[in-house]
Each structure stands twice: as C-alpha cells, then as structure tokens.
Amino acid sequence: MSEAMQLTLPKSGSIEAYMQSAYNIPMLTAEKEHDLATRLYNENDLQAA
C-alpha cells in the first residue's frame, strides 16, 4: 500500500471543522484492515502500517 492521502486541514481550528475533515477520510473495510494487520505482523510489511 503505497498511496498517500493529501489532507487539507481547516484553518478555523474548531473541533467541528476537524471532525468534518475526519469524516471525509474513507474507512477501511474489516477485511482490508485484517489483511493489512496480517501483512504487518507476519511479513513485517511497513507499507501495510
């Protein structure tokens, strides 16, 4: 997993703006999270971290 996300931080500094930004980040599926954790644990794959 070599893709990196560019995050734009709100300039207002409010917790509401931060939370709105956080909600826009896609969540991993349980299967993808398990796959990445397994790769990190079994293969020391730092790209999976």
NORTA-V445795 format. One record per backbone hydrogen bond with DSSP energy under -1.0 kcal/mol. CO is the residue of the C=O (numbers start at 1). NH is the residue of the N-H. If there is no record, write none. Layout:
BEGIN
co nh
CO NH
CO NH
END
This chain:
BEGIN
co nh
14 18
15 19
16 20
17 21
18 22
19 23
22 25
29 33
30 34
31 35
32 36
33 37
34 38
35 39
36 40
37 41
38 42
39 43
39 45
44 46
45 48
END
